[in-house]
């Protein structure tokens, strides 16, 4: 039994998507409107001391009692 594979999109569909990109949601990593706490967490991290390491993730969630 062959595994089901997703249907390949036509070239014209892909071209149309590239010509008409979706508007940005405002949550881009290039957005300069980060709050102080986010900037402070990333400022204290020096990736030069850790080869092949990425920047630590910031999880924006909380628990409520």
PDB file of N, H, CA, C and O in Angstrom:
ATOM      1  N   UNK A   1       0.848  -1.183   0.000  1.00  0.00           N
ATOM      2  CA  UNK A   1       0.000   0.000   0.000  1.00  0.00           C
ATOM      3  C   UNK A   1       0.888   1.239   0.000  1.00  0.00           C
ATOM      4  O   UNK A   1       1.781   1.365   0.837  1.00  0.00           O
ATOM      5  N   UNK A   2       0.649   2.138  -0.919  1.00  0.00           N
ATOM      6  H   UNK A   2      -0.076   2.036  -1.600  1.00  0.00           H
ATOM      7  CA  UNK A   2       1.439   3.360  -1.041  1.00  0.00           C
ATOM      8  C   UNK A   2       0.939   4.408  -0.040  1.00  0.00           C
ATOM      9  O   UNK A   2      -0.269   4.544   0.153  1.00  0.00           O
ATOM     10  N   UNK A   3       1.859   5.153   0.602  1.00  0.00           N
ATOM     11  H   UNK A   3       2.841   5.042   0.446  1.00  0.00           H
ATOM     12  CA  UNK A   3       1.415   6.221   1.500  1.00  0.00           C
ATOM     13  C   UNK A   3       0.799   7.361   0.693  1.00  0.00           C
ATOM     14  O   UNK A   3       1.209   7.640  -0.433  1.00  0.00           O
ATOM     15  N   UNK A   4      -0.181   8.000   1.287  1.00  0.00           N
ATOM     16  H   UNK A   4      -0.514   7.773   2.201  1.00  0.00           H
ATOM     17  CA  UNK A   4      -0.824   9.126   0.616  1.00  0.00           C
ATOM     18  C   UNK A   4       0.071  10.350   0.735  1.00  0.00           C
ATOM     19  O   UNK A   4       0.516  10.703   1.827  1.00  0.00           O
ATOM     20  N   UNK A   5       0.326  10.981  -0.376  1.00  0.00           N
ATOM     21  H   UNK A   5      -0.035  10.694  -1.263  1.00  0.00           H
ATOM     22  CA  UNK A   5       1.160  12.173  -0.398  1.00  0.00           C
ATOM     23  C   UNK A   5       0.294  13.382  -0.707  1.00  0.00           C
ATOM     24  O   UNK A   5      -0.708  13.261  -1.412  1.00  0.00           O
ATOM     25  N   UNK A   6       0.667  14.549  -0.188  1.00  0.00           N
ATOM     26  H   UNK A   6       1.480  14.647   0.385  1.00  0.00           H
ATOM     27  CA  UNK A   6      -0.130  15.736  -0.499  1.00  0.00           C
ATOM     28  C   UNK A   6      -0.044  16.069  -1.979  1.00  0.00           C
ATOM     29  O   UNK A   6       0.977  15.833  -2.626  1.00  0.00           O
ATOM     30  N   UNK A   7      -1.111  16.610  -2.495  1.00  0.00           N
ATOM     31  H   UNK A   7      -1.940  16.802  -1.970  1.00  0.00           H
ATOM     32  CA  UNK A   7      -1.168  16.969  -3.903  1.00  0.00           C
ATOM     33  C   UNK A   7      -0.216  18.134  -4.169  1.00  0.00           C
ATOM     34  O   UNK A   7      -0.214  19.120  -3.433  1.00  0.00           O
ATOM     35  N   UNK A   8       0.576  18.017  -5.201  1.00  0.00           N
ATOM     36  H   UNK A   8       0.574  17.216  -5.799  1.00  0.00           H
ATOM     37  CA  UNK A   8       1.513  19.087  -5.552  1.00  0.00           C
ATOM     38  C   UNK A   8       0.739  20.285  -6.076  1.00  0.00           C
ATOM     39  O   UNK A   8      -0.213  20.138  -6.842  1.00  0.00           O
ATOM     40  N   UNK A   9       1.157  21.469  -5.656  1.00  0.00           N
ATOM     41  H   UNK A   9       1.931  21.588  -5.033  1.00  0.00           H
ATOM     42  CA  UNK A   9       0.502  22.683  -6.121  1.00  0.00           C
ATOM     43  C   UNK A   9       1.024  23.034  -7.503  1.00  0.00           C
ATOM     44  O   UNK A   9       2.183  22.792  -7.837  1.00  0.00           O
ATOM     45  N   UNK A  10       0.148  23.602  -8.281  1.00  0.00           N
ATOM     46  H   UNK A  10      -0.794  23.799  -8.010  1.00  0.00           H
ATOM     47  CA  UNK A  10       0.562  23.993  -9.627  1.00  0.00           C
ATOM     48  C   UNK A  10       1.494  25.194  -9.550  1.00  0.00           C
ATOM     49  O   UNK A  10       1.483  25.940  -8.571  1.00  0.00           O
ATOM     50  N   UNK A  11       2.284  25.369 -10.572  1.00  0.00           N
ATOM     51  H   UNK A  11       2.293  24.762 -11.367  1.00  0.00           H
ATOM     52  CA  UNK A  11       3.226  26.478 -10.619  1.00  0.00           C
ATOM     53  C   UNK A  11       2.494  27.809 -10.581  1.00  0.00           C
ATOM     54  O   UNK A  11       2.965  28.757  -9.953  1.00  0.00           O
ATOM     55  N   UNK A  12       1.353  27.890 -11.242  1.00  0.00           N
ATOM     56  H   UNK A  12       0.970  27.119 -11.752  1.00  0.00           H
ATOM     57  CA  UNK A  12       0.617  29.155 -11.265  1.00  0.00           C
ATOM     58  C   UNK A  12       0.122  29.526  -9.876  1.00  0.00           C
ATOM     59  O   UNK A  12       0.091  30.710  -9.538  1.00  0.00           O
ATOM     60  N   UNK A  13      -0.269  28.545  -9.055  1.00  0.00           N
ATOM     61  H   UNK A  13      -0.245  27.584  -9.330  1.00  0.00           H
ATOM     62  CA  UNK A  13      -0.677  28.814  -7.675  1.00  0.00           C
ATOM     63  C   UNK A  13       0.480  29.368  -6.866  1.00  0.00           C
ATOM     64  O   UNK A  13       0.320  30.343  -6.131  1.00  0.00           O
ATOM     65  N   UNK A  14       1.643  28.752  -6.998  1.00  0.00           N
ATOM     66  H   UNK A  14       1.773  27.960  -7.595  1.00  0.00           H
ATOM     67  CA  UNK A  14       2.818  29.208  -6.263  1.00  0.00           C
ATOM     68  C   UNK A  14       3.233  30.597  -6.718  1.00  0.00           C
ATOM     69  O   UNK A  14       3.613  31.427  -5.892  1.00  0.00           O
ATOM     70  N   UNK A  15       3.165  30.866  -8.021  1.00  0.00           N
ATOM     71  H   UNK A  15       2.856  30.192  -8.692  1.00  0.00           H
ATOM     72  CA  UNK A  15       3.514  32.188  -8.533  1.00  0.00           C
ATOM     73  C   UNK A  15       2.562  33.252  -8.001  1.00  0.00           C
ATOM     74  O   UNK A  15       2.995  34.345  -7.634  1.00  0.00           O
ATOM     75  N   UNK A  16       1.274  32.942  -7.958  1.00  0.00           N
ATOM     76  H   UNK A  16       0.922  32.055  -8.256  1.00  0.00           H
ATOM     77  CA  UNK A  16       0.290  33.900  -7.458  1.00  0.00           C
ATOM     78  C   UNK A  16       0.530  34.199  -5.989  1.00  0.00           C
ATOM     79  O   UNK A  16       0.382  35.341  -5.554  1.00  0.00           O
ATOM     80  N   UNK A  17       0.898  33.190  -5.228  1.00  0.00           N
ATOM     81  H   UNK A  17       1.018  32.262  -5.582  1.00  0.00           H
ATOM     82  CA  UNK A  17       1.163  33.393  -3.806  1.00  0.00           C
ATOM     83  C   UNK A  17       2.380  34.296  -3.617  1.00  0.00           C
ATOM     84  O   UNK A  17       2.388  35.146  -2.727  1.00  0.00           O
ATOM     85  N   UNK A  18       3.408  34.116  -4.448  1.00  0.00           N
ATOM     86  H   UNK A  18       3.402  33.425  -5.171  1.00  0.00           H
ATOM     87  CA  UNK A  18       4.602  34.939  -4.336  1.00  0.00           C
ATOM     88  C   UNK A  18       4.341  36.378  -4.751  1.00  0.00           C
ATOM     89  O   UNK A  18       4.929  37.302  -4.189  1.00  0.00           O
ATOM     90  N   UNK A  19       3.475  36.575  -5.716  1.00  0.00           N
ATOM     91  H   UNK A  19       2.996  35.825  -6.172  1.00  0.00           H
ATOM     92  CA  UNK A  19       3.164  37.936  -6.166  1.00  0.00           C
ATOM     93  C   UNK A  19       2.290  38.669  -5.174  1.00  0.00           C
ATOM     94  O   UNK A  19       2.388  39.890  -5.049  1.00  0.00           O
ATOM     95  N   UNK A  20       1.437  37.951  -4.466  1.00  0.00           N
ATOM     96  H   UNK A  20       1.357  36.959  -4.567  1.00  0.00           H
ATOM     97  CA  UNK A  20       0.497  38.559  -3.530  1.00  0.00           C
ATOM     98  C   UNK A  20       0.735  38.001  -2.128  1.00  0.00           C
ATOM     99  O   UNK A  20      -0.076  37.213  -1.641  1.00  0.00           O
ATOM    100  N   UNK A  21       1.827  38.390  -1.469  1.00  0.00           N
ATOM    101  H   UNK A  21       2.486  39.030  -1.864  1.00  0.00           H
ATOM    102  CA  UNK A  21       2.089  37.843  -0.138  1.00  0.00           C
ATOM    103  C   UNK A  21       1.067  38.338   0.873  1.00  0.00           C
ATOM    104  O   UNK A  21       0.464  39.398   0.705  1.00  0.00           O
ATOM    105  N   UNK A  22       0.889  37.565   1.906  1.00  0.00           N
ATOM    106  H   UNK A  22       1.379  36.704   2.042  1.00  0.00           H
ATOM    107  CA  UNK A  22      -0.018  37.958   2.980  1.00  0.00           C
ATOM    108  C   UNK A  22       0.577  39.125   3.748  1.00  0.00           C
ATOM    109  O   UNK A  22       1.797  39.224   3.874  1.00  0.00           O
ATOM    110  N   UNK A  23      -0.263  40.007   4.261  1.00  0.00           N
ATOM    111  H   UNK A  23      -1.255  39.927   4.158  1.00  0.00           H
ATOM    112  CA  UNK A  23       0.278  41.101   5.067  1.00  0.00           C
ATOM    113  C   UNK A  23       0.889  40.556   6.356  1.00  0.00           C
ATOM    114  O   UNK A  23       0.439  39.541   6.886  1.00  0.00           O
ATOM    115  N   UNK A  24       1.898  41.228   6.841  1.00  0.00           N
ATOM    116  H   UNK A  24       2.263  42.052   6.410  1.00  0.00           H
ATOM    117  CA  UNK A  24       2.562  40.793   8.066  1.00  0.00           C
ATOM    118  C   UNK A  24       1.614  40.918   9.251  1.00  0.00           C
ATOM    119  O   UNK A  24       0.803  41.843   9.314  1.00  0.00           O
ATOM    120  N   UNK A  25       1.719  39.989  10.181  1.00  0.00           N
ATOM    121  H   UNK A  25       2.377  39.238  10.130  1.00  0.00           H
ATOM    122  CA  UNK A  25       0.834  39.986  11.338  1.00  0.00           C
ATOM    123  C   UNK A  25       1.298  40.921  12.434  1.00  0.00           C
ATOM    124  O   UNK A  25       0.551  41.166  13.381  1.00  0.00           O
ATOM    125  N   UNK A  26       2.520  41.457  12.337  1.00  0.00           N
ATOM    126  H   UNK A  26       3.128  41.257  11.568  1.00  0.00           H
ATOM    127  CA  UNK A  26       3.022  42.347  13.371  1.00  0.00           C
ATOM    128  C   UNK A  26       3.801  41.615  14.443  1.00  0.00           C
ATOM    129  O   UNK A  26       4.241  42.236  15.411  1.00  0.00           O
ATOM    130  N   UNK A  27       3.985  40.311  14.299  1.00  0.00           N
ATOM    131  H   UNK A  27       3.627  39.807  13.513  1.00  0.00           H
ATOM    132  CA  UNK A  27       4.723  39.546  15.297  1.00  0.00           C
ATOM    133  C   UNK A  27       6.059  39.081  14.750  1.00  0.00           C
ATOM    134  O   UNK A  27       6.588  38.050  15.168  1.00  0.00           O
ATOM    135  N   UNK A  28       6.594  39.834  13.828  1.00  0.00           N
ATOM    136  H   UNK A  28       6.165  40.671  13.489  1.00  0.00           H
ATOM    137  CA  UNK A  28       7.863  39.485  13.203  1.00  0.00           C
ATOM    138  C   UNK A  28       9.021  39.684  14.168  1.00  0.00           C
ATOM    139  O   UNK A  28       8.966  40.540  15.050  1.00  0.00           O
ATOM    140  N   UNK A  29      10.067  38.888  13.995  1.00  0.00           N
ATOM    141  H   UNK A  29      10.112  38.192  13.279  1.00  0.00           H
ATOM    142  CA  UNK A  29      11.263  39.050  14.821  1.00  0.00           C
ATOM    143  C   UNK A  29      11.950  40.371  14.533  1.00  0.00           C
ATOM    144  O   UNK A  29      12.748  40.845  15.341  1.00  0.00           O
ATOM    145  N   UNK A  30      11.648  40.975  13.383  1.00  0.00           N
ATOM    146  H   UNK A  30      10.999  40.591  12.726  1.00  0.00           H
ATOM    147  CA  UNK A  30      12.246  42.259  13.044  1.00  0.00           C
ATOM    148  C   UNK A  30      11.470  43.436  13.625  1.00  0.00           C
ATOM    149  O   UNK A  30      11.871  44.586  13.446  1.00  0.00           O
ATOM    150  N   UNK A  31      10.380  43.167  14.309  1.00  0.00           N
ATOM    151  H   UNK A  31      10.055  42.233  14.454  1.00  0.00           H
ATOM    152  CA  UNK A  31       9.557  44.224  14.878  1.00  0.00           C
ATOM    153  C   UNK A  31      10.306  44.885  16.027  1.00  0.00           C
ATOM    154  O   UNK A  31      10.751  44.201  16.948  1.00  0.00           O
ATOM    155  N   UNK A  32      10.450  46.200  15.986  1.00  0.00           N
ATOM    156  H   UNK A  32      10.089  46.756  15.238  1.00  0.00           H
ATOM    157  CA  UNK A  32      11.225  46.932  16.994  1.00  0.00           C
ATOM    158  C   UNK A  32      10.372  47.342  18.185  1.00  0.00           C
ATOM    159  O   UNK A  32      10.813  48.164  18.988  1.00  0.00           O
ATOM    160  N   UNK A  33       9.176  46.803  18.328  1.00  0.00           N
ATOM    161  H   UNK A  33       8.818  46.135  17.675  1.00  0.00           H
ATOM    162  CA  UNK A  33       8.271  47.217  19.395  1.00  0.00           C
ATOM    163  C   UNK A  33       8.253  46.234  20.560  1.00  0.00           C
ATOM    164  O   UNK A  33       7.251  46.140  21.269  1.00  0.00           O
ATOM    165  N   UNK A  34       9.343  45.504  20.769  1.00  0.00           N
ATOM    166  H   UNK A  34      10.156  45.580  20.193  1.00  0.00           H
ATOM    167  CA  UNK A  34       9.382  44.559  21.877  1.00  0.00           C
ATOM    168  C   UNK A  34       9.425  45.317  23.195  1.00  0.00           C
ATOM    169  O   UNK A  34       9.975  46.416  23.267  1.00  0.00           O
ATOM    170  N   UNK A  35       8.850  44.736  24.226  1.00  0.00           N
ATOM    171  H   UNK A  35       8.403  43.843  24.167  1.00  0.00           H
ATOM    172  CA  UNK A  35       8.853  45.357  25.537  1.00  0.00           C
ATOM    173  C   UNK A  35      10.203  45.232  26.225  1.00  0.00           C
ATOM    174  O   UNK A  35      11.094  44.523  25.757  1.00  0.00           O
ATOM    175  N   UNK A  36      10.335  45.933  27.342  1.00  0.00           N
ATOM    176  H   UNK A  36       9.611  46.509  27.721  1.00  0.00           H
ATOM    177  CA  UNK A  36      11.602  45.949  28.067  1.00  0.00           C
ATOM    178  C   UNK A  36      12.010  44.551  28.528  1.00  0.00           C
ATOM    179  O   UNK A  36      13.179  44.183  28.412  1.00  0.00           O
ATOM    180  N   UNK A  37      11.068  43.772  29.047  1.00  0.00           N
ATOM    181  H   UNK A  37      10.119  44.071  29.141  1.00  0.00           H
ATOM    182  CA  UNK A  37      11.406  42.447  29.573  1.00  0.00           C
ATOM    183  C   UNK A  37      11.964  41.536  28.480  1.00  0.00           C
ATOM    184  O   UNK A  37      12.921  40.798  28.717  1.00  0.00           O
ATOM    185  N   UNK A  38      11.378  41.583  27.295  1.00  0.00           N
ATOM    186  H   UNK A  38      10.601  42.182  27.102  1.00  0.00           H
ATOM    187  CA  UNK A  38      11.871  40.756  26.192  1.00  0.00           C
ATOM    188  C   UNK A  38      13.269  41.182  25.782  1.00  0.00           C
ATOM    189  O   UNK A  38      14.142  40.338  25.579  1.00  0.00           O
ATOM    190  N   UNK A  39      13.485  42.469  25.660  1.00  0.00           N
ATOM    191  H   UNK A  39      12.776  43.154  25.826  1.00  0.00           H
ATOM    192  CA  UNK A  39      14.812  42.960  25.285  1.00  0.00           C
ATOM    193  C   UNK A  39      15.830  42.632  26.365  1.00  0.00           C
ATOM    194  O   UNK A  39      16.971  42.301  26.042  1.00  0.00           O
ATOM    195  N   UNK A  40      15.455  42.713  27.634  1.00  0.00           N
ATOM    196  H   UNK A  40      14.528  42.982  27.896  1.00  0.00           H
ATOM    197  CA  UNK A  40      16.383  42.438  28.732  1.00  0.00           C
ATOM    198  C   UNK A  40      16.811  40.975  28.743  1.00  0.00           C
ATOM    199  O   UNK A  40      17.979  40.683  28.999  1.00  0.00           O
ATOM    200  N   UNK A  41      15.897  40.055  28.473  1.00  0.00           N
ATOM    201  H   UNK A  41      14.948  40.292  28.265  1.00  0.00           H
ATOM    202  CA  UNK A  41      16.237  38.627  28.457  1.00  0.00           C
ATOM    203  C   UNK A  41      17.245  38.340  27.356  1.00  0.00           C
ATOM    204  O   UNK A  41      18.236  37.645  27.582  1.00  0.00           O
ATOM    205  N   UNK A  42      16.999  38.872  26.167  1.00  0.00           N
ATOM    206  H   UNK A  42      16.194  39.437  25.983  1.00  0.00           H
ATOM    207  CA  UNK A  42      17.886  38.599  25.046  1.00  0.00           C
ATOM    208  C   UNK A  42      19.194  39.367  25.151  1.00  0.00           C
ATOM    209  O   UNK A  42      20.204  38.924  24.604  1.00  0.00           O
ATOM    210  N   UNK A  43      19.206  40.497  25.834  1.00  0.00           N
ATOM    211  H   UNK A  43      18.385  40.856  26.278  1.00  0.00           H
ATOM    212  CA  UNK A  43      20.426  41.293  25.964  1.00  0.00           C
ATOM    213  C   UNK A  43      21.465  40.579  26.823  1.00  0.00           C
ATOM    214  O   UNK A  43      22.661  40.711  26.565  1.00  0.00           O
ATOM    215  N   UNK A  44      21.049  39.843  27.813  1.00  0.00           N
ATOM    216  H   UNK A  44      20.078  39.735  28.023  1.00  0.00           H
ATOM    217  CA  UNK A  44      21.974  39.185  28.723  1.00  0.00           C
ATOM    218  C   UNK A  44      22.581  37.905  28.183  1.00  0.00           C
ATOM    219  O   UNK A  44      23.375  37.269  28.874  1.00  0.00           O
ATOM    220  N   UNK A  45      22.236  37.514  26.982  1.00  0.00           N
ATOM    221  H   UNK A  45      21.590  38.031  26.420  1.00  0.00           H
ATOM    222  CA  UNK A  45      22.705  36.257  26.404  1.00  0.00           C
ATOM    223  C   UNK A  45      23.801  36.540  25.389  1.00  0.00           C
ATOM    224  O   UNK A  45      23.598  37.317  24.457  1.00  0.00           O
ATOM    225  N   UNK A  46      24.960  35.916  25.563  1.00  0.00           N
ATOM    226  H   UNK A  46      25.124  35.285  26.321  1.00  0.00           H
ATOM    227  CA  UNK A  46      26.081  36.087  24.643  1.00  0.00           C
ATOM    228  C   UNK A  46      26.300  34.782  23.885  1.00  0.00           C
ATOM    229  O   UNK A  46      26.883  33.850  24.439  1.00  0.00           O
ATOM    230  N   UNK A  47      25.847  34.688  22.626  1.00  0.00           N
ATOM    231  H   UNK A  47      25.374  35.445  22.176  1.00  0.00           H
ATOM    232  CA  UNK A  47      25.987  33.440  21.882  1.00  0.00           C
ATOM    233  C   UNK A  47      27.422  33.125  21.487  1.00  0.00           C
ATOM    234  O   UNK A  47      27.703  32.000  21.073  1.00  0.00           O
ATOM    235  N   UNK A  48      28.342  34.083  21.600  1.00  0.00           N
ATOM    236  H   UNK A  48      28.114  34.996  21.936  1.00  0.00           H
ATOM    237  CA  UNK A  48      29.733  33.839  21.208  1.00  0.00           C
ATOM    238  C   UNK A  48      30.384  32.771  22.085  1.00  0.00           C
ATOM    239  O   UNK A  48      31.280  32.064  21.625  1.00  0.00           O
ATOM    240  N   UNK A  49      29.956  32.644  23.317  1.00  0.00           N
ATOM    241  H   UNK A  49      29.228  33.218  23.691  1.00  0.00           H
ATOM    242  CA  UNK A  49      30.528  31.658  24.224  1.00  0.00           C
ATOM    243  C   UNK A  49      30.001  30.253  24.022  1.00  0.00           C
ATOM    244  O   UNK A  49      30.501  29.312  24.638  1.00  0.00           O
ATOM    245  N   UNK A  50      29.001  30.094  23.171  1.00  0.00           N
ATOM    246  H   UNK A  50      28.595  30.858  22.670  1.00  0.00           H
ATOM    247  CA  UNK A  50      28.364  28.797  22.953  1.00  0.00           C
ATOM    248  C   UNK A  50      28.294  28.513  21.459  1.00  0.00           C
ATOM    249  O   UNK A  50      27.334  28.922  20.805  1.00  0.00           O
ATOM    250  N   UNK A  51      29.287  27.822  20.902  1.00  0.00           N
ATOM    251  H   UNK A  51      30.066  27.490  21.433  1.00  0.00           H
ATOM    252  CA  UNK A  51      29.258  27.550  19.461  1.00  0.00           C
ATOM    253  C   UNK A  51      28.042  26.715  19.072  1.00  0.00           C
ATOM    254  O   UNK A  51      27.643  25.802  19.795  1.00  0.00           O
ATOM    255  N   UNK A  52      27.470  27.037  17.937  1.00  0.00           N
ATOM    256  H   UNK A  52      27.794  27.778  17.350  1.00  0.00           H
ATOM    257  CA  UNK A  52      26.307  26.335  17.374  1.00  0.00           C
ATOM    258  C   UNK A  52      25.059  26.437  18.243  1.00  0.00           C
ATOM    259  O   UNK A  52      24.150  25.618  18.110  1.00  0.00           O
ATOM    260  N   UNK A  53      24.999  27.413  19.115  1.00  0.00           N
ATOM    261  H   UNK A  53      25.738  28.079  19.223  1.00  0.00           H
ATOM    262  CA  UNK A  53      23.825  27.580  19.972  1.00  0.00           C
ATOM    263  C   UNK A  53      22.930  28.670  19.403  1.00  0.00           C
ATOM    264  O   UNK A  53      23.411  29.647  18.828  1.00  0.00           O
ATOM    265  N   UNK A  54      21.650  28.496  19.565  1.00  0.00           N
ATOM    266  H   UNK A  54      21.260  27.703  20.032  1.00  0.00           H
ATOM    267  CA  UNK A  54      20.698  29.514  19.130  1.00  0.00           C
ATOM    268  C   UNK A  54      20.321  30.401  20.297  1.00  0.00           C
ATOM    269  O   UNK A  54      20.758  30.188  21.428  1.00  0.00           O
ATOM    270  N   UNK A  55      19.512  31.388  20.009  1.00  0.00           N
ATOM    271  H   UNK A  55      19.157  31.561  19.090  1.00  0.00           H
ATOM    272  CA  UNK A  55      19.070  32.290  21.067  1.00  0.00           C
ATOM    273  C   UNK A  55      17.988  31.585  21.882  1.00  0.00           C
ATOM    274  O   UNK A  55      17.155  30.879  21.314  1.00  0.00           O
ATOM    275  N   UNK A  56      17.987  31.764  23.204  1.00  0.00           N
ATOM    276  H   UNK A  56      18.663  32.337  23.665  1.00  0.00           H
ATOM    277  CA  UNK A  56      16.979  31.065  24.012  1.00  0.00           C
ATOM    278  C   UNK A  56      15.574  31.543  23.665  1.00  0.00           C
ATOM    279  O   UNK A  56      15.358  32.718  23.372  1.00  0.00           O
ATOM    280  N   UNK A  57      14.639  30.626  23.704  1.00  0.00           N
ATOM    281  H   UNK A  57      14.815  29.671  23.942  1.00  0.00           H
ATOM    282  CA  UNK A  57      13.253  30.957  23.405  1.00  0.00           C
ATOM    283  C   UNK A  57      12.624  31.683  24.574  1.00  0.00           C
ATOM    284  O   UNK A  57      13.006  31.492  25.728  1.00  0.00           O
ATOM    285  N   UNK A  58      11.662  32.513  24.256  1.00  0.00           N
ATOM    286  H   UNK A  58      11.352  32.668  23.318  1.00  0.00           H
ATOM    287  CA  UNK A  58      10.873  33.198  25.272  1.00  0.00           C
ATOM    288  C   UNK A  58       9.456  32.660  25.140  1.00  0.00           C
ATOM    289  O   UNK A  58       8.812  32.856  24.109  1.00  0.00           O
ATOM    290  N   UNK A  59       8.969  31.990  26.167  1.00  0.00           N
ATOM    291  H   UNK A  59       9.492  31.832  27.004  1.00  0.00           H
ATOM    292  CA  UNK A  59       7.627  31.436  26.147  1.00  0.00           C
ATOM    293  C   UNK A  59       6.680  32.444  26.784  1.00  0.00           C
ATOM    294  O   UNK A  59       6.793  32.753  27.970  1.00  0.00           O
ATOM    295  N   UNK A  60       5.756  32.948  25.992  1.00  0.00           N
ATOM    296  H   UNK A  60       5.664  32.697  25.029  1.00  0.00           H
ATOM    297  CA  UNK A  60       4.826  33.963  26.469  1.00  0.00           C
ATOM    298  C   UNK A  60       3.533  33.290  26.932  1.00  0.00           C
ATOM    299  O   UNK A  60       2.479  33.437  26.314  1.00  0.00           O
ATOM    300  N   UNK A  61       3.644  32.558  28.019  1.00  0.00           N
ATOM    301  H   UNK A  61       4.500  32.438  28.521  1.00  0.00           H
ATOM    302  CA  UNK A  61       2.455  31.934  28.584  1.00  0.00           C
ATOM    303  C   UNK A  61       2.519  32.043  30.100  1.00  0.00           C
ATOM    304  O   UNK A  61       3.551  32.403  30.666  1.00  0.00           O
ATOM    305  N   UNK A  62       1.439  31.739  30.728  1.00  0.00           N
ATOM    306  H   UNK A  62       0.601  31.447  30.268  1.00  0.00           H
ATOM    307  CA  UNK A  62       1.368  31.853  32.177  1.00  0.00           C
ATOM    308  C   UNK A  62       0.352  30.844  32.693  1.00  0.00           C
ATOM    309  O   UNK A  62      -0.495  30.354  31.947  1.00  0.00           O
ATOM    310  N   UNK A  63       0.453  30.547  33.967  1.00  0.00           N
ATOM    311  H   UNK A  63       1.141  30.945  34.573  1.00  0.00           H
ATOM    312  CA  UNK A  63      -0.549  29.696  34.596  1.00  0.00           C
ATOM    313  C   UNK A  63      -1.355  30.545  35.562  1.00  0.00           C
ATOM    314  O   UNK A  63      -0.836  31.475  36.179  1.00  0.00           O
ATOM    315  N   UNK A  64      -2.598  30.219  35.677  1.00  0.00           N
ATOM    316  H   UNK A  64      -3.019  29.463  35.176  1.00  0.00           H
ATOM    317  CA  UNK A  64      -3.483  30.959  36.562  1.00  0.00           C
ATOM    318  C   UNK A  64      -4.061  29.993  37.583  1.00  0.00           C
ATOM    319  O   UNK A  64      -4.484  28.889  37.242  1.00  0.00           O
ATOM    320  N   UNK A  65      -4.071  30.408  38.798  1.00  0.00           N
ATOM    321  H   UNK A  65      -3.727  31.305  39.075  1.00  0.00           H
ATOM    322  CA  UNK A  65      -4.645  29.568  39.860  1.00  0.00           C
ATOM    323  C   UNK A  65      -6.084  29.922  40.107  1.00  0.00           C
ATOM    324  O   UNK A  65      -6.729  29.319  40.965  1.00  0.00           O
TER     325      UNK A  65
END
